[in-house]
């Protein structure tokens, strides 16, 4: 008797998924068939994305298959793909954003400002770049001046 991958029970497939990163599971199994896509959705792979290990081509492919209105949390590593943050459009249900390896805070502030009304958790892990403090200070002092001028 011969078995195929499609004959595996859901629990076995879920066990396989548990050994994969979010990016690897989406990269490998998205859009192969409706059963696998449903299992990935049920396990939260489309809602809670950790794309910290993706490279540019993999990131572009995954971005094209996602339903952006379903994304609730997102983890991005700027070392792996520095352009990732710029590529994301508005994500209407994003509540948690975690950025690792940040070197340039301008993109972070633009993205955070775009999502300020819906983000409840924002974590930014700096790369230790020395200009971080001055960039943050100048950003906030500039915003404070704008608030004072608008009153």
N, C-alpha and C positions, 0 to 999 in steps of 0.2 A: 504494500500500500504506500502510495506516494503522497506526501503532504506539501502544501505550498504556504508561503507567507500569509496569504489571505485566509488560510484555515486556522491560524493561531487564534486562541480565545483572547477576548479583550484584556483580561487580567495579565496575560503573558505580554501583550503589546505594551500595556502600562508599565510593566516591570522593565521592559526594554527602554522605554522613554525615561524612566527614572535614572538610568545610567548616562543619559545624554544631557548636554547643556541645552538651554532653550534654543539657541541659534542652531545647534546641530539637529535637534528634533524638527524644527521648522524647515531647515534646509533639506533634510532627508525625506520627510514624510508629508509635507504640505502639498495639497492638491494632487496626491497620487490617486486617492479615491475618497468618497464621501465618508466612509467609516473611519479612516485614519484622521481625516480633518476633524470630524466630530470628536474623536477621542482627544486630539490635541486641544480642541476648544474646551472640552470638559475638564481637562487637567490644568487649564489656565495659561497655556503656552501663548495664546493670542492676547491675553489680558495683562499678563505680568511678564514683560519682556526683559531679558538680560542679554544684551547684545555686546557685552564687554569684550568678548573674544572674537568678534567677527572682523573680517577683513573687508575691504571695499566692495569687491564683487559679490561676496556673500551678503553683505549688508544691503546692497542695491536690490538683489533678488528677493530677500526677505521683505524689504520695504514695499516692494511691488505686490506682494501677496497678502499683506496685512489689511485688515479693515480698521482704519485709523480711529473710528469712533468707539472701538471696543477696548482700546489700550488704556489701562488704569495705572500701571507702573512701568517705569522704564529705567534701565541701567545702561549707561554708555561709558566706554573707556576711550578717552581722547587719544591715548597712545596708540591703540590698535587702529583707529580710523579717525584722524583729526577732523574730517569734514562731516562726520555723522550729525553733529548738532545742527549744522546749517541746513541739512537736507530734510529735517522733519518739518512738516507743515503743522498747523494748529491741531492739537489732539484734544477734543472736547471733553473727554472723561479722564484725563490724566490727573491723578491726585498725588503721585509719588514720583520724584525724579532724583536719580542718583548719578552723579557724574564723577568719574575717576580720572586722575591724571590731567587735571585742568591746567593749562598754561596761559591761556588768554581768556580773561573773564568777560570780554565784550560779548562774545557769542552766548555765554551763559546768561548774562543779564538780558540780552535781547529775547532769548528763549523764555526765561523766567518771567519777564515782563508780559510777554504774549500770553502766558498761562497763569498769571498772578491771581486771577479770580477763582481758579479751580484747584491750584496746587495746595495741598495741605502739608506735604513733606518735601523738602529740598535738601539734598546732601551733596556738597561739593568737596571732593578730595583734591587738594592742590598737588601739583608736582613739586612743590617746594621752590618754585621760581621766585626770585627775590623781589620782583616788581609787583607781586601780588598785593601787598599791603597798600602801596601807593595807588594802584589801580582801583582798589576797592574804595579807598578814601576819596579819590577824585570823583568816582562815580556817585557816591552818596552825597558828597558836598555839592556836586552839580545838581542833583535832584533836590536837595534842600533849598538851594538858591531858586530853582524853578518854582517850588512850592511857595516860597516867600514872595516872589514876584507875581504869582497868580492871585494872591490874596488881596 
